[in-house]
Amino acid sequence: ASLVAPPRKSRSERAQLRESLRQNFLFRRLDKVPDSALDLFFLTKVKAGETFFTAGQLPDNMYIVKSGEVEIRDGNRLVGTLRGGHSFGSLGLIMDRPRASTAMAKTDAEVWALSSVDFHQLNLVSGAGHLLRMFETYASLRVPPSSGASSSSTSNGSGCGTETSGGQKAAKKLPKNSASSNGMAMTTEDFLRFAQQAGPLPLETEGGARRRALLLSWVTNGQVRPGGRGEAGARIRFADFVRFDTALNSSNAAAELIFDVIDRTRQGKVTLKDIEAFLMEFYTLNSVPHSRLQSGFSGKSHLRFDEFEKRIYAILPEAAKEDAHSLVSHFFRLSSERSAGAGS
């Protein structure tokens, strides 16, 4: 990787970076992102196939994708594909433990990096404290350390981190009773109890069973499917919880929800067959004419999220969009109540 550290970023670069930070769960807790924080980020350029870090390495940076695509892998399994504005690498810094996954550039890519030293000087671990406390309040399962990483450490969020640079200050350690250091996980029932803090979820009205499956499929990274399939054994780790929180705070959370549920391979792209399988599973296949879906692809074999949002999301069944909107709205209310309760 090639490191580039210009003395000052351009106005457009600063605006792009600031907008990306507003969507990051750590920086959202700051009243504002100061210019001094932007100046701490340095640009890293990598070629397709190069790695940012591999599983087992100690963390030294977190990253935010500026351009290109980055894959997160757990062994040979593809966990997710990140694109512009997505962040990764922060959980390793928060938890002060070796990387649980590998991050590799899928295409030539540029990312903004923040070193471990600067990460802790900004006191961002305390910014993650509200999520850790919330998670450990509801998580009821202990997961043996040997069982590895989260079922998903990305999509719109924050995977694990990077190799160690010599001479860097050691990362601050979390309390030994934290959820992360104890290897805890939520069951689906734990998560639903957490979700009901803002009142009943929209699961009791018509279509409630479908919305339950949609929500749990989203937060478990596809482990749960309609009819309760996979629910008994599904586990939600802290990385899944962070990914979920990050996606909720994106400007197009409802569309991201649907896209993530369709994208079961976590490659950051969906095919016509993927969308039709989703419709058949959650709604009805003929709820959208095949010709309309096909025209949205314009001869392409697959669509990435921005293309899916522009070409497909609007023509999905109204029930699908209403389901996604009602779930996202519920969690917005929950987020607002948590902020008010914190005295902000």
N, C-alpha and C positions, 0 to 999 in steps of 0.2 A: 504494500500500500504506500502511496505517496502522500506525505503530509504537506499541506500548504497553509501557512499562517500569515495572511495579509494583515498589515497594521490596522486597517479599517475595512469593514464590509460596506458594499454599496448599499444605497437606500433600498433597492429592490430586494437584495439579499437579506437585509435586516428585517424587512417587512415579511418576507417568506418565512424566515426563521422564527420571528415573533408569533406569527399565526400558528406555526407548527407547535410551538411551546404552549400556546393557549389550550391546545387540545390534549396536552400531556398531563396525566393525572398528578405528577409531582409539581409541575409549575402552576397548575390551576389553583393551588392553595396559596400562591403569592398574590398580594393585592394587585401587583402589576409586574411585568417582566422588565427589570431595569436594563438600560443600555449596557451597564457594566457586566450583566449576566450574558448578554449577547456576545460581548467581546471575548468571553472565555471559551467560546466554541471555536474549533479549528476545523478546516476542511480536509477530508480524507478522500482521495480518489483511488478507486480500485478497478481492475480489469475483470471481465467476466471470468468466473472460475476461481478467483482469489478469495481467501477467507479473511474475515475480520477476527475471528477467534474460533477455537475448537473446544468441544466438551472436555472438561477437566482442567482447563487453564484458569488461572486466577484473574479476576476482573480488574481492568484499569480504566476503561472508558464506557460511557454510554453513547448512543448514536441516534441521530435523526436523519432519515433519508431525504436528501435534497433532490436527486434524480436517479433514474434507473430502478432496478429491482434487486431485492435481497431475499434469499431463501434461509429459513430457519429449519434445521434438521435435528431430529433426535435419532442418532444412529443412521440407519438407512431410510427412516420414515420422514417424509416431508411434513412438517408441522404447519408451515404457513409461508406465504410470499408477501413481502412488504414493498410498498411503493412510496412515492413522495409524501412527506408529512408524517409517516409512521416512525415510531421510535423503537429501539431495542437496546438491550445491554444494561438497563437500569436495575433489574432485579438482583443481578450478581453483586452490584455495589451496595444495594440496600441490605442484602442478607449476608454479605461478606463471606461468600463461599464460592468454590470453583464453578465454572460454567457448566450448566447441565445440558447445553445444546451447542450446535455449531452454526455459525452464520457465514454464509458464502454469497458473493455477488453472482446473481443469475445473469445479469447483463453488466456492461460497464456502468459504474455507479459513482455518485458523489454523495458523501454523507457528512453532516456536521458532527463532530465528536467533542465530548466534554470529559476531561480527565477525572479520575477518582478524587484527586486532591481538591479540584475546583468543585466537584459534585458535593463533597462534604463541607467545604467552606460556605457553600450556598445553603447548607443545612437542609438539603432536600430529603434526607432520611426522615426528618420530622414531618415533612410534607406527606410522606407515605404512611405516617403513623396512624392516621384515621382509618385507612383501608385495612392495615394490619389488625388494628383493634377490632374493627367491625368483623373481619374475617374470623379471628380467633374467638369472638363471642359466640358465633354460630356454628363453627366447624366442630364436628363431634368425633371425627375419626383420626386416629394416629396412623401415619403411613411410614413403614420402615424406610430408613434412608437408602437402602439398596434398591428400592423400587424405582429410583431414577427421577426424571424431570416431570414437570407438569404435562398433562395431556395436551396442552397447547401453551406455548409461551409467547404467542404473538397475535396476528391478524391486524388489529389497529393499534397494537399496543407495545409491549415492553418486554421482549424476551430476556435473554441473559447477556453477558458482556464481552470480554476480550482478553488477550494475553497480557502478561505482566510486564511493565517497563521497570528497569532497574532504578532504584533510588526513590521510588514514589512512596509517599506517605501511606501507611497501612489504613485500610478502610475501617471506619468505626464499626464496632460490633453491636448487634442488637441484643436486648435482654434475653437471657437464656429461656425465659418463659414465653417468648414470642411465638406466634403461629408458624413463622417460617423456620425457626431453629428447631421446633418440635416436630416438623414434618406433618402438619395436620391437613385434613381435607374435609370438604363439605360433602354430604350426601345431597341428593336432589331435595329431600324434605328439609334439610338444613337451609338450603338456598331459598326455598319457598317461604320458610319462616322469616328469614332476613327480608325478603321482598315484601312481606305483608306489614312492615312497619308503617307504611304510608296508607294503610287501610287494605281492604280486600283486593286481591288481584282480580282483573276482569276475566275470571275463569268460570264463574257460575252461570253466566248468561249463555244464550245460544252460541255455539262455537267455542265454548270454554275449554273443552278437552283438546281441541285443535290448537288453541292459543297456548295451553299448557305445554303441549308437545313442541310447539314452535319455540317457546321461551327456553325450555330445557335443552333442546337441540342446539340452540345458539350458545348457551353458557357452558355446555359440556363439550363443545367442539364436535358435535355430531354423534355423540355416544347414545343419545336418546332419540327415538323415532316415534311416530304416532302409534297409539294403541299401548303405550307404556313400554314398548320394546327397548331394552337396554337400560331402563331406569333403575332397576334394583342394583346393578353393579356400577353405575356411573359415579365417578369421583370428580370433584371440582377442587383443584389446587389453587394456591394463591395466585399463580401466574394466570390461570383462567379468569379469576376474579378481577385481576388488574386489566386484562384484555377486555373483559366485559365492561368495566367502568370506563375505559378509554373510548370504546366504540360508542357507548351511550352519549358521550359528550362531543361526538363529531357533529358536524352541521347537517349530515344526512343519515342519522342513526337508523331510521326506519328502513331505508334502502339497504344499508349495511347489514342489518339483521337478516333480511331476506337473502341477500347475496351470500352471506356466510353460511346460512343453512343449506343453500343450493350447492355451494362449493365444498363438497364433502372431502375432496382430495387435498384441500388447502393449498392449491397451486396458484391462487389469486386470479383464476379465470374460470369461466363456465361455458359449457357447450349447449347447443340446442337440446341434446338428449338429457343433459343435467336438469335443465329447466322443466322439460316435460316430465321427468321422473319426480321432481318436486311437486308439480301440479297434481300428478296422479296420486302421490302419497298424502298430500295435505288438503287438496281441494278436489277438483275433477279435471281430467286431462282436456276435455273439450270446453273448459271455461274460457280458454283463449284459443282461437283458431290457429291451427298449425301454420297456415300461410302468413298470419300476422307475426308470429314469433320468427318465422324464417326470414321475413323481410327485415326484421330488426338486426339480423346478422349480416345482411348485405354481402353475402358470399364469404364471410369470414368463418373460420372453423370454431372460434371461441371469442368471448368478450371479457375484457378486464372490467374492474368495478366501474370506472368512470363511463365506459361505453355501455355497460349494463344499465346504469342509472339513467342515461340519456335515451337509450333505445328500447329498453325492455320494461323497466319498472313501471312506467305510466300505463302500459297495456296489460299488466297483470290483473287478476280478478280484484274487484273492489274489496272483497272479503279479506284478501291477503294484505292489501295496503291498510285496511282498517285494523286488522289484527296487529300488524307491526306498529302502527301509530298508537294504538291503545296501550300496548306494552311499554313502548318508549315513554309515553306520557306519564304512565304510572311511576316509572323510575325517575323521571324528572321531578315529580312531586316528592318522592323519597329523598332525592338529592337536596331539594330545597329545604325540607324539614331538617335534614342532618346539618345543613349549614346554619340554619336558624338556631338549632339546639346547641351549636358550638359557640354561639355568641358572636358570630361574624357580622 
